[in-house]
Amino acid sequence: MKKQVSYLQKLFYDLWNDFGSVYLIVNNSERTQIGKRGFTEDEKKHGLILVFNDKTNNKLDWDEEGNLSCVLAFGTRKEDIYIHHDDLIGVFSPDAGVQFLRGDVDKEPAASPEPGPAGRSPAGRFLEQVPEEKTNEKH
């Protein structure tokens, strides 16, 4: 398992256990499946934020690479979820005032050639993945 995924997983459980809810930012790609529901057009562009709380089934299966499998409810429908470890972009908790965003993942969604926001912050701002070459430029 990549160290970044291991850190994300540990923080995910710490936030869920300490604050009762946690949010997971997921990138759209062909590797990740959100049951029959799939990704909406907006989620394909901006990513999806999944909420885990006391009503969530706590049976989560993380394999040795850090891929996540679980069942989540979307309204009244339950969906089988599979999230590829490279599509786990970040985790945050508004209650804790904490967020963790990975910088080691592909900067572009696998299903789209254009990079886009990774999701929304607790304040409602889009979280954008900055391509590595932009972070290394001298200003």
ZANU-439736 format. One record per residue: residue number from 1; residue in three letters; x, y, z of N, C-alpha, C in turn. Coordinates in steps of 0.1 Angstrom, whole numbers, m for minus. Example, Ala and Ser with C-alpha at 12.3 -4.5 7.8 and 13.67 -1.06 7.14 Angstrom:
<kolfis>
resi->1 | resn->Ala | n.c1->132 | n.c2->m57 | n.c3->78 | ca.c1->123 | ca.c2->m45 | ca.c3->78 | c.c1->132 | c.c2->m33 | c.c3->78
resi->2 | resn->Ser | n.c1->128 | n.c2->m22 | n.c3->71 | ca.c1->137 | ca.c2->m11 | ca.c3->71 | c.c1->129 | c.c2->0 | c.c3->79
</kolfis>
This chain:
<kolfis>
resi->1 | resn->Met | n.c1->9 | n.c2->m12 | n.c3->0 | ca.c1->0 | ca.c2->0 | ca.c3->0 | c.c1->9 | c.c2->12 | c.c3->0
resi->2 | resn->Lys | n.c1->5 | n.c2->22 | n.c3->m8 | ca.c1->13 | ca.c2->35 | ca.c3->m8 | c.c1->11 | c.c2->41 | c.c3->5
resi->3 | resn->Lys | n.c1->22 | n.c2->48 | n.c3->10 | ca.c1->22 | ca.c2->55 | ca.c3->23 | c.c1->11 | c.c2->65 | c.c3->23
resi->4 | resn->Gln | n.c1->8 | n.c2->72 | n.c3->12 | ca.c1->m2 | ca.c2->83 | ca.c3->12 | c.c1->m16 | c.c2->77 | c.c3->15
resi->5 | resn->Val | n.c1->m18 | n.c2->65 | n.c3->9 | ca.c1->m31 | ca.c2->58 | ca.c3->11 | c.c1->m32 | c.c2->53 | c.c3->26
resi->6 | resn->Ser | n.c1->m21 | n.c2->49 | n.c3->31 | ca.c1->m21 | ca.c2->44 | ca.c3->45 | c.c1->m24 | c.c2->56 | c.c3->54
resi->7 | resn->Tyr | n.c1->m18 | n.c2->68 | n.c3->52 | ca.c1->m21 | ca.c2->80 | ca.c3->60 | c.c1->m35 | c.c2->83 | c.c3->59
resi->8 | resn->Leu | n.c1->m41 | n.c2->83 | n.c3->47 | ca.c1->m55 | ca.c2->87 | ca.c3->44 | c.c1->m64 | c.c2->77 | c.c3->52
resi->9 | resn->Gln | n.c1->m61 | n.c2->65 | n.c3->51 | ca.c1->m69 | ca.c2->54 | ca.c3->58 | c.c1->m69 | c.c2->56 | c.c3->73
resi->10 | resn->Lys | n.c1->m57 | n.c2->59 | n.c3->79 | ca.c1->m56 | ca.c2->61 | ca.c3->93 | c.c1->m64 | c.c2->73 | c.c3->97
resi->11 | resn->Leu | n.c1->m62 | n.c2->84 | n.c3->90 | ca.c1->m69 | ca.c2->97 | ca.c3->93 | c.c1->m84 | c.c2->95 | c.c3->91
resi->12 | resn->Phe | n.c1->m88 | n.c2->88 | n.c3->81 | ca.c1->m102 | ca.c2->85 | ca.c3->79 | c.c1->m109 | c.c2->79 | c.c3->91
resi->13 | resn->Tyr | n.c1->m103 | n.c2->68 | n.c3->96 | ca.c1->m109 | ca.c2->62 | ca.c3->108 | c.c1->m108 | c.c2->70 | c.c3->121
resi->14 | resn->Asp | n.c1->m97 | n.c2->78 | n.c3->122 | ca.c1->m95 | ca.c2->86 | ca.c3->134 | c.c1->m106 | c.c2->97 | c.c3->134
resi->15 | resn->Leu | n.c1->m109 | n.c2->103 | n.c3->123 | ca.c1->m119 | ca.c2->113 | ca.c3->122 | c.c1->m133 | c.c2->107 | c.c3->124
resi->16 | resn->Trp | n.c1->m136 | n.c2->96 | n.c3->118 | ca.c1->m149 | ca.c2->89 | ca.c3->119 | c.c1->m151 | c.c2->86 | c.c3->133
resi->17 | resn->Asn | n.c1->m142 | n.c2->80 | n.c3->140 | ca.c1->m143 | ca.c2->75 | ca.c3->154 | c.c1->m144 | c.c2->87 | c.c3->163
resi->18 | resn->Asp | n.c1->m136 | n.c2->98 | n.c3->161 | ca.c1->m136 | ca.c2->109 | ca.c3->170 | c.c1->m148 | c.c2->119 | c.c3->169
resi->19 | resn->Phe | n.c1->m152 | n.c2->121 | n.c3->156 | ca.c1->m162 | ca.c2->131 | ca.c3->153 | c.c1->m175 | c.c2->126 | c.c3->148
resi->20 | resn->Gly | n.c1->m176 | n.c2->113 | n.c3->145 | ca.c1->m189 | ca.c2->107 | ca.c3->141 | c.c1->m192 | c.c2->108 | c.c3->126
resi->21 | resn->Ser | n.c1->m184 | n.c2->115 | n.c3->119 | ca.c1->m186 | ca.c2->116 | ca.c3->104 | c.c1->m172 | c.c2->120 | c.c3->98
resi->22 | resn->Val | n.c1->m171 | n.c2->116 | n.c3->85 | ca.c1->m159 | ca.c2->119 | ca.c3->77 | c.c1->m163 | c.c2->119 | c.c3->63
resi->23 | resn->Tyr | n.c1->m156 | n.c2->127 | n.c3->55 | ca.c1->m159 | ca.c2->129 | ca.c3->41 | c.c1->m147 | c.c2->124 | c.c3->33
resi->24 | resn->Leu | n.c1->m150 | n.c2->117 | n.c3->22 | ca.c1->m140 | ca.c2->111 | ca.c3->14 | c.c1->m141 | c.c2->117 | c.c3->0
resi->25 | resn->Ile | n.c1->m130 | n.c2->123 | n.c3->m6 | ca.c1->m131 | ca.c2->129 | ca.c3->m19 | c.c1->m126 | c.c2->118 | c.c3->m29
resi->26 | resn->Val | n.c1->m134 | n.c2->115 | n.c3->m39 | ca.c1->m131 | ca.c2->105 | ca.c3->m49 | c.c1->m131 | c.c2->110 | c.c3->m63
resi->27 | resn->Asn | n.c1->m121 | n.c2->107 | n.c3->m70 | ca.c1->m119 | ca.c2->111 | ca.c3->m84 | c.c1->m127 | c.c2->101 | c.c3->m93
resi->28 | resn->Asn | n.c1->m132 | n.c2->106 | n.c3->m104 | ca.c1->m139 | ca.c2->98 | ca.c3->m114 | c.c1->m129 | c.c2->91 | c.c3->m123
resi->29 | resn->Ser | n.c1->m130 | n.c2->78 | n.c3->m124 | ca.c1->m122 | ca.c2->71 | ca.c3->m134 | c.c1->m129 | c.c2->58 | c.c3->m137
resi->30 | resn->Glu | n.c1->m124 | n.c2->51 | n.c3->m147 | ca.c1->m130 | ca.c2->38 | ca.c3->m151 | c.c1->m126 | c.c2->27 | c.c3->m141
resi->31 | resn->Arg | n.c1->m116 | n.c2->30 | n.c3->m132 | ca.c1->m112 | ca.c2->21 | ca.c3->m122 | c.c1->m121 | c.c2->20 | c.c3->m110
resi->32 | resn->Thr | n.c1->m129 | n.c2->31 | n.c3->m108 | ca.c1->m138 | ca.c2->32 | ca.c3->m96 | c.c1->m152 | c.c2->31 | c.c3->m100
resi->33 | resn->Gln | n.c1->m160 | n.c2->23 | n.c3->m92 | ca.c1->m174 | ca.c2->20 | ca.c3->m95 | c.c1->m182 | c.c2->25 | c.c3->m83
resi->34 | resn->Ile | n.c1->m193 | n.c2->33 | n.c3->m87 | ca.c1->m202 | ca.c2->37 | ca.c3->m77 | c.c1->m216 | c.c2->30 | c.c3->m80
resi->35 | resn->Gly | n.c1->m216 | n.c2->17 | n.c3->m78 | ca.c1->m227 | ca.c2->9 | ca.c3->m81 | c.c1->m234 | c.c2->11 | c.c3->m94
resi->36 | resn->Lys | n.c1->m247 | n.c2->9 | n.c3->m95 | ca.c1->m254 | ca.c2->12 | ca.c3->m107 | c.c1->m256 | c.c2->27 | c.c3->m109
resi->37 | resn->Arg | n.c1->m255 | n.c2->34 | n.c3->m99 | ca.c1->m257 | ca.c2->49 | ca.c3->m99 | c.c1->m246 | c.c2->55 | c.c3->m108
resi->38 | resn->Gly | n.c1->m234 | n.c2->52 | n.c3->m106 | ca.c1->m223 | ca.c2->58 | ca.c3->m113 | c.c1->m220 | c.c2->72 | c.c3->m109
resi->39 | resn->Phe | n.c1->m213 | n.c2->79 | n.c3->m117 | ca.c1->m210 | ca.c2->93 | ca.c3->m115 | c.c1->m220 | c.c2->102 | c.c3->m123
resi->40 | resn->Thr | n.c1->m225 | n.c2->113 | n.c3->m117 | ca.c1->m232 | ca.c2->122 | ca.c3->m125 | c.c1->m223 | c.c2->130 | c.c3->m134
resi->41 | resn->Glu | n.c1->m228 | n.c2->138 | n.c3->m143 | ca.c1->m219 | ca.c2->145 | ca.c3->m152 | c.c1->m211 | c.c2->155 | c.c3->m145
resi->42 | resn->Asp | n.c1->m217 | n.c2->162 | n.c3->m134 | ca.c1->m209 | ca.c2->171 | ca.c3->m126 | c.c1->m198 | c.c2->164 | c.c3->m119
resi->43 | resn->Glu | n.c1->m201 | n.c2->152 | n.c3->m113 | ca.c1->m191 | ca.c2->144 | ca.c3->m106 | c.c1->m180 | c.c2->139 | c.c3->m115
resi->44 | resn->Lys | n.c1->m183 | n.c2->136 | n.c3->m127 | ca.c1->m173 | ca.c2->132 | ca.c3->m136 | c.c1->m163 | c.c2->143 | c.c3->m138
resi->45 | resn->Lys | n.c1->m167 | n.c2->155 | n.c3->m138 | ca.c1->m158 | ca.c2->167 | ca.c3->m140 | c.c1->m151 | c.c2->171 | c.c3->m127
resi->46 | resn->His | n.c1->m158 | n.c2->170 | n.c3->m115 | ca.c1->m153 | ca.c2->176 | ca.c3->m103 | c.c1->m150 | c.c2->166 | c.c3->m92
resi->47 | resn->Gly | n.c1->m154 | n.c2->154 | n.c3->m94 | ca.c1->m152 | ca.c2->144 | ca.c3->m83 | c.c1->m164 | c.c2->142 | c.c3->m75
resi->48 | resn->Leu | n.c1->m164 | n.c2->133 | n.c3->m66 | ca.c1->m175 | ca.c2->130 | ca.c3->m57 | c.c1->m171 | c.c2->130 | c.c3->m43
resi->49 | resn->Ile | n.c1->m179 | n.c2->135 | n.c3->m34 | ca.c1->m176 | ca.c2->135 | ca.c3->m20 | c.c1->m186 | c.c2->125 | c.c3->m13
resi->50 | resn->Leu | n.c1->m180 | n.c2->115 | n.c3->m7 | ca.c1->m188 | ca.c2->105 | ca.c3->0 | c.c1->m188 | c.c2->108 | c.c3->15
resi->51 | resn->Val | n.c1->m200 | n.c2->106 | n.c3->21 | ca.c1->m201 | ca.c2->109 | ca.c3->35 | c.c1->m202 | c.c2->96 | c.c3->43
resi->52 | resn->Phe | n.c1->m194 | n.c2->94 | n.c3->53 | ca.c1->m195 | ca.c2->83 | ca.c3->62 | c.c1->m199 | c.c2->88 | c.c3->76
resi->53 | resn->Asn | n.c1->m209 | n.c2->83 | n.c3->82 | ca.c1->m214 | ca.c2->87 | ca.c3->95 | c.c1->m219 | c.c2->76 | c.c3->103
resi->54 | resn->Asp | n.c1->m227 | n.c2->79 | n.c3->114 | ca.c1->m232 | ca.c2->68 | ca.c3->122 | c.c1->m243 | c.c2->60 | c.c3->116
resi->55 | resn->Lys | n.c1->m248 | n.c2->64 | n.c3->104 | ca.c1->m258 | ca.c2->57 | ca.c3->97 | c.c1->m252 | c.c2->48 | c.c3->86
resi->56 | resn->Thr | n.c1->m239 | n.c2->50 | n.c3->84 | ca.c1->m232 | ca.c2->42 | ca.c3->73 | c.c1->m229 | c.c2->28 | c.c3->78
resi->57 | resn->Asn | n.c1->m230 | n.c2->19 | n.c3->70 | ca.c1->m226 | ca.c2->5 | ca.c3->73 | c.c1->m211 | c.c2->6 | c.c3->75
resi->58 | resn->Asn | n.c1->m206 | n.c2->1 | n.c3->87 | ca.c1->m192 | ca.c2->2 | ca.c3->90 | c.c1->m184 | c.c2->m9 | c.c3->85
resi->59 | resn->Lys | n.c1->m190 | n.c2->m18 | n.c3->77 | ca.c1->m182 | ca.c2->m29 | ca.c3->71 | c.c1->m175 | c.c2->m24 | c.c3->58
resi->60 | resn->Leu | n.c1->m163 | n.c2->m19 | n.c3->60 | ca.c1->m155 | ca.c2->m15 | ca.c3->49 | c.c1->m143 | c.c2->m25 | c.c3->47
resi->61 | resn->Asp | n.c1->m140 | n.c2->m27 | n.c3->34 | ca.c1->m130 | ca.c2->m36 | ca.c3->31 | c.c1->m119 | c.c2->m29 | c.c3->23
resi->62 | resn->Trp | n.c1->m107 | n.c2->m28 | n.c3->30 | ca.c1->m96 | ca.c2->m21 | ca.c3->23 | c.c1->m86 | c.c2->m33 | c.c3->20
resi->63 | resn->Asp | n.c1->m83 | n.c2->m34 | n.c3->7 | ca.c1->m73 | ca.c2->m45 | ca.c3->3 | c.c1->m59 | c.c2->m40 | c.c3->5
resi->64 | resn->Glu | n.c1->m49 | n.c2->m49 | n.c3->3 | ca.c1->m35 | ca.c2->m46 | ca.c3->6 | c.c1->m30 | c.c2->m34 | c.c3->m3
resi->65 | resn->Glu | n.c1->m36 | n.c2->m31 | n.c3->m14 | ca.c1->m32 | ca.c2->m19 | ca.c3->m22 | c.c1->m38 | c.c2->m6 | c.c3->m17
resi->66 | resn->Gly | n.c1->m49 | n.c2->m8 | n.c3->m9 | ca.c1->m56 | ca.c2->4 | ca.c3->m4 | c.c1->m69 | c.c2->7 | c.c3->m12
resi->67 | resn->Asn | n.c1->m73 | n.c2->m2 | n.c3->m20 | ca.c1->m86 | ca.c2->m1 | ca.c3->m27 | c.c1->m97 | c.c2->m3 | c.c3->m16
resi->68 | resn->Leu | n.c1->m108 | n.c2->5 | n.c3->m17 | ca.c1->m119 | ca.c2->4 | ca.c3->m8 | c.c1->m131 | c.c2->m2 | c.c3->m14
resi->69 | resn->Ser | n.c1->m137 | n.c2->m12 | n.c3->m7 | ca.c1->m150 | ca.c2->m18 | ca.c3->m11 | c.c1->m160 | c.c2->m16 | c.c3->0
resi->70 | resn->Cys | n.c1->m172 | n.c2->m12 | n.c3->m3 | ca.c1->m182 | ca.c2->m11 | ca.c3->8 | c.c1->m196 | c.c2->m9 | c.c3->1
resi->71 | resn->Val | n.c1->m206 | n.c2->m9 | n.c3->9 | ca.c1->m220 | ca.c2->m6 | ca.c3->5 | c.c1->m224 | c.c2->7 | c.c3->11
resi->72 | resn->Leu | n.c1->m229 | n.c2->16 | n.c3->2 | ca.c1->m233 | ca.c2->29 | ca.c3->7 | c.c1->m247 | c.c2->32 | c.c3->2
resi->73 | resn->Ala | n.c1->m255 | n.c2->40 | n.c3->10 | ca.c1->m269 | ca.c2->43 | ca.c3->6 | c.c1->m269 | c.c2->57 | c.c3->m1
resi->74 | resn->Phe | n.c1->m276 | n.c2->57 | n.c3->m12 | ca.c1->m278 | ca.c2->70 | ca.c3->m19 | c.c1->m293 | c.c2->71 | c.c3->m19
resi->75 | resn->Gly | n.c1->m298 | n.c2->79 | n.c3->m10 | ca.c1->m313 | ca.c2->80 | ca.c3->m8 | c.c1->m317 | c.c2->66 | c.c3->m2
resi->76 | resn->Thr | n.c1->m327 | n.c2->60 | n.c3->m8 | ca.c1->m332 | ca.c2->47 | ca.c3->m3 | c.c1->m325 | c.c2->35 | c.c3->m10
resi->77 | resn->Arg | n.c1->m316 | n.c2->38 | n.c3->m20 | ca.c1->m309 | ca.c2->27 | ca.c3->m27 | c.c1->m296 | c.c2->24 | c.c3->m21
resi->78 | resn->Lys | n.c1->m292 | n.c2->12 | n.c3->m20 | ca.c1->m279 | ca.c2->8 | ca.c3->m15 | c.c1->m271 | c.c2->4 | c.c3->m28
resi->79 | resn->Glu | n.c1->m258 | n.c2->9 | n.c3->m28 | ca.c1->m250 | ca.c2->7 | ca.c3->m39 | c.c1->m237 | c.c2->1 | c.c3->m35
resi->80 | resn->Asp | n.c1->m232 | n.c2->m9 | n.c3->m43 | ca.c1->m219 | ca.c2->m15 | ca.c3->m41 | c.c1->m208 | c.c2->m5 | c.c3->m46
resi->81 | resn->Ile | n.c1->m199 | n.c2->m2 | n.c3->m37 | ca.c1->m189 | ca.c2->8 | ca.c3->m41 | c.c1->m175 | c.c2->2 | c.c3->m41
resi->82 | resn->Tyr | n.c1->m167 | n.c2->5 | n.c3->m52 | ca.c1->m153 | ca.c2->1 | ca.c3->m52 | c.c1->m145 | c.c2->13 | c.c3->m56
resi->83 | resn->Ile | n.c1->m136 | n.c2->17 | n.c3->m48 | ca.c1->m128 | ca.c2->29 | ca.c3->m51 | c.c1->m113 | c.c2->25 | c.c3->m52
resi->84 | resn->His | n.c1->m108 | n.c2->27 | n.c3->m64 | ca.c1->m94 | ca.c2->24 | ca.c3->m67 | c.c1->m85 | c.c2->33 | c.c3->m58
resi->85 | resn->His | n.c1->m74 | n.c2->28 | n.c3->m53 | ca.c1->m66 | ca.c2->36 | ca.c3->m44 | c.c1->m61 | c.c2->49 | c.c3->m50
resi->86 | resn->Asp | n.c1->m59 | n.c2->50 | n.c3->m63 | ca.c1->m54 | ca.c2->62 | ca.c3->m70 | c.c1->m65 | c.c2->72 | c.c3->m72
resi->87 | resn->Asp | n.c1->m78 | n.c2->68 | n.c3->m69 | ca.c1->m89 | ca.c2->77 | ca.c3->m70 | c.c1->m93 | c.c2->83 | c.c3->m57
resi->88 | resn->Leu | n.c1->m87 | n.c2->78 | n.c3->m46 | ca.c1->m89 | ca.c2->84 | ca.c3->m33 | c.c1->m80 | c.c2->97 | c.c3->m32
resi->89 | resn->Ile | n.c1->m87 | n.c2->108 | n.c3->m33 | ca.c1->m80 | ca.c2->121 | ca.c3->m34 | c.c1->m77 | c.c2->127 | c.c3->m21
resi->90 | resn->Gly | n.c1->m87 | n.c2->126 | n.c3->m12 | ca.c1->m85 | ca.c2->132 | ca.c3->1 | c.c1->m96 | c.c2->128 | c.c3->11
resi->91 | resn->Val | n.c1->m94 | n.c2->133 | n.c3->23 | ca.c1->m104 | ca.c2->130 | ca.c3->34 | c.c1->m105 | c.c2->143 | c.c3->42
resi->92 | resn->Phe | n.c1->m117 | n.c2->147 | n.c3->47 | ca.c1->m118 | ca.c2->159 | ca.c3->55 | c.c1->m129 | c.c2->157 | c.c3->65
resi->93 | resn->Ser | n.c1->m129 | n.c2->166 | n.c3->75 | ca.c1->m139 | ca.c2->167 | ca.c3->85 | c.c1->m142 | c.c2->181 | c.c3->89
resi->94 | resn->Pro | n.c1->m154 | n.c2->187 | n.c3->85 | ca.c1->m157 | ca.c2->201 | ca.c3->89 | c.c1->m157 | c.c2->202 | c.c3->105
resi->95 | resn->Asp | n.c1->m161 | n.c2->192 | n.c3->112 | ca.c1->m162 | ca.c2->192 | ca.c3->126 | c.c1->m148 | c.c2->193 | c.c3->132
resi->96 | resn->Ala | n.c1->m138 | n.c2->186 | n.c3->126 | ca.c1->m125 | ca.c2->186 | ca.c3->132 | c.c1->m116 | c.c2->198 | c.c3->126
resi->97 | resn->Gly | n.c1->m121 | n.c2->204 | n.c3->115 | ca.c1->m113 | ca.c2->214 | ca.c3->108 | c.c1->m101 | c.c2->209 | c.c3->102
resi->98 | resn->Val | n.c1->m101 | n.c2->197 | n.c3->97 | ca.c1->m90 | ca.c2->190 | ca.c3->92 | c.c1->m93 | c.c2->185 | c.c3->78
resi->99 | resn->Gln | n.c1->m82 | n.c2->186 | n.c3->69 | ca.c1->m83 | ca.c2->179 | ca.c3->56 | c.c1->m70 | c.c2->174 | c.c3->52
resi->100 | resn->Phe | n.c1->m70 | n.c2->163 | n.c3->44 | ca.c1->m58 | ca.c2->157 | ca.c3->39 | c.c1->m60 | c.c2->155 | c.c3->24
resi->101 | resn->Leu | n.c1->m52 | n.c2->161 | n.c3->16 | ca.c1->m53 | ca.c2->159 | ca.c3->2 | c.c1->m40 | c.c2->153 | c.c3->m3
resi->102 | resn->Arg | n.c1->m41 | n.c2->142 | n.c3->m11 | ca.c1->m30 | ca.c2->135 | ca.c3->m17 | c.c1->m24 | c.c2->143 | c.c3->m28
resi->103 | resn->Gly | n.c1->m11 | n.c2->143 | n.c3->m29 | ca.c1->m4 | ca.c2->149 | ca.c3->m40 | c.c1->3 | c.c2->140 | c.c3->m49
resi->104 | resn->Asp | n.c1->2 | n.c2->127 | n.c3->m46 | ca.c1->9 | ca.c2->116 | ca.c3->m54 | c.c1->1 | c.c2->110 | c.c3->m64
resi->105 | resn->Val | n.c1->m12 | n.c2->114 | n.c3->m66 | ca.c1->m21 | ca.c2->107 | ca.c3->m75 | c.c1->m20 | c.c2->114 | c.c3->m89
resi->106 | resn->Asp | n.c1->m25 | n.c2->106 | n.c3->m99 | ca.c1->m26 | ca.c2->112 | ca.c3->m112 | c.c1->m33 | c.c2->125 | c.c3->m112
resi->107 | resn->Lys | n.c1->m28 | n.c2->135 | n.c3->m119 | ca.c1->m34 | ca.c2->148 | ca.c3->m119 | c.c1->m46 | c.c2->149 | c.c3->m128
resi->108 | resn->Glu | n.c1->m48 | n.c2->140 | n.c3->m137 | ca.c1->m59 | ca.c2->140 | ca.c3->m146 | c.c1->m68 | c.c2->128 | c.c3->m143
resi->109 | resn->Pro | n.c1->m81 | n.c2->129 | n.c3->m143 | ca.c1->m89 | ca.c2->118 | ca.c3->m142 | c.c1->m87 | c.c2->108 | c.c3->m154
resi->110 | resn->Ala | n.c1->m87 | n.c2->95 | n.c3->m151 | ca.c1->m85 | ca.c2->85 | ca.c3->m161 | c.c1->m95 | c.c2->86 | c.c3->m173
resi->111 | resn->Ala | n.c1->m107 | n.c2->90 | n.c3->m170 | ca.c1->m118 | ca.c2->90 | ca.c3->m180 | c.c1->m119 | c.c2->103 | c.c3->m187
resi->112 | resn->Ser | n.c1->m111 | n.c2->113 | n.c3->m184 | ca.c1->m111 | ca.c2->126 | ca.c3->m190 | c.c1->m97 | c.c2->132 | c.c3->m192
resi->113 | resn->Pro | n.c1->m94 | n.c2->137 | n.c3->m203 | ca.c1->m81 | ca.c2->142 | ca.c3->m206 | c.c1->m79 | c.c2->156 | c.c3->m199
resi->114 | resn->Glu | n.c1->m89 | n.c2->163 | n.c3->m194 | ca.c1->m87 | ca.c2->176 | ca.c3->m188 | c.c1->m88 | c.c2->175 | c.c3->m173
resi->115 | resn->Pro | n.c1->m78 | n.c2->181 | n.c3->m166 | ca.c1->m78 | ca.c2->181 | ca.c3->m151 | c.c1->m89 | c.c2->190 | c.c3->m146
resi->116 | resn->Gly | n.c1->m95 | n.c2->186 | n.c3->m134 | ca.c1->m105 | ca.c2->194 | ca.c3->m129 | c.c1->m105 | c.c2->194 | c.c3->m114
resi->117 | resn->Pro | n.c1->m114 | n.c2->201 | n.c3->m108 | ca.c1->m114 | ca.c2->202 | ca.c3->m93 | c.c1->m116 | c.c2->188 | c.c3->m87
resi->118 | resn->Ala | n.c1->m110 | n.c2->185 | n.c3->m76 | ca.c1->m111 | ca.c2->172 | ca.c3->m69 | c.c1->m124 | c.c2->171 | c.c3->m61
resi->119 | resn->Gly | n.c1->m130 | n.c2->182 | n.c3->m58 | ca.c1->m142 | ca.c2->181 | ca.c3->m50 | c.c1->m144 | c.c2->195 | c.c3->m44
resi->120 | resn->Arg | n.c1->m151 | n.c2->196 | n.c3->m33 | ca.c1->m154 | ca.c2->209 | ca.c3->m26 | c.c1->m148 | c.c2->208 | c.c3->m12
resi->121 | resn->Ser | n.c1->m143 | n.c2->219 | n.c3->m7 | ca.c1->m138 | ca.c2->220 | ca.c3->6 | c.c1->m151 | c.c2->221 | c.c3->15
resi->122 | resn->Pro | n.c1->m149 | n.c2->220 | n.c3->29 | ca.c1->m160 | ca.c2->222 | ca.c3->38 | c.c1->m167 | c.c2->236 | c.c3->36
resi->123 | resn->Ala | n.c1->m159 | n.c2->246 | n.c3->32 | ca.c1->m164 | ca.c2->259 | ca.c3->30 | c.c1->m171 | c.c2->261 | c.c3->16
resi->124 | resn->Gly | n.c1->m171 | n.c2->250 | n.c3->8 | ca.c1->m178 | ca.c2->250 | ca.c3->m5 | c.c1->m170 | c.c2->254 | c.c3->m16
resi->125 | resn->Arg | n.c1->m157 | n.c2->257 | n.c3->m14 | ca.c1->m148 | ca.c2->260 | ca.c3->m25 | c.c1->m143 | c.c2->248 | c.c3->m32
resi->126 | resn->Phe | n.c1->m141 | n.c2->249 | n.c3->m45 | ca.c1->m136 | ca.c2->237 | ca.c3->m52 | c.c1->m121 | c.c2->235 | c.c3->m48
resi->127 | resn->Leu | n.c1->m118 | n.c2->222 | n.c3->m47 | ca.c1->m104 | ca.c2->218 | ca.c3->m44 | c.c1->m98 | c.c2->213 | c.c3->m58
resi->128 | resn->Glu | n.c1->m88 | n.c2->219 | n.c3->m62 | ca.c1->m82 | ca.c2->216 | ca.c3->m75 | c.c1->m69 | c.c2->210 | c.c3->m73
resi->129 | resn->Gln | n.c1->m66 | n.c2->200 | n.c3->m81 | ca.c1->m53 | ca.c2->193 | ca.c3->m82 | c.c1->m44 | c.c2->201 | c.c3->m91
resi->130 | resn->Val | n.c1->m33 | n.c2->206 | n.c3->m85 | ca.c1->m24 | ca.c2->214 | ca.c3->m93 | c.c1->m13 | c.c2->205 | c.c3->m99
resi->131 | resn->Pro | n.c1->m12 | n.c2->205 | n.c3->m113 | ca.c1->m2 | ca.c2->196 | ca.c3->m119 | c.c1->12 | c.c2->199 | c.c3->m114
resi->132 | resn->Glu | n.c1->19 | n.c2->188 | n.c3->m112 | ca.c1->32 | ca.c2->189 | ca.c3->m106 | c.c1->41 | c.c2->199 | c.c3->m112
resi->133 | resn->Glu | n.c1->41 | n.c2->200 | n.c3->m126 | ca.c1->50 | ca.c2->210 | ca.c3->m132 | c.c1->47 | c.c2->224 | c.c3->m128
resi->134 | resn->Lys | n.c1->34 | n.c2->227 | n.c3->m124 | ca.c1->31 | ca.c2->240 | ca.c3->m119 | c.c1->36 | c.c2->243 | c.c3->m105
resi->135 | resn->Thr | n.c1->36 | n.c2->232 | n.c3->m97 | ca.c1->41 | ca.c2->234 | ca.c3->m83 | c.c1->56 | c.c2->236 | c.c3->m83
resi->136 | resn->Asn | n.c1->63 | n.c2->231 | n.c3->m93 | ca.c1->78 | ca.c2->232 | ca.c3->m93 | c.c1->83 | c.c2->245 | c.c3->m100
resi->137 | resn->Glu | n.c1->74 | n.c2->253 | n.c3->m106 | ca.c1->78 | ca.c2->265 | ca.c3->m113 | c.c1->83 | c.c2->275 | c.c3->m103
resi->138 | resn->Lys | n.c1->94 | n.c2->283 | n.c3->m107 | ca.c1->99 | ca.c2->294 | ca.c3->m99 | c.c1->91 | c.c2->306 | c.c3->m102
resi->139 | resn->His | n.c1->87 | n.c2->314 | n.c3->m92 | ca.c1->80 | ca.c2->326 | ca.c3->m94 | c.c1->89 | c.c2->338 | c.c3->m90
</kolfis>
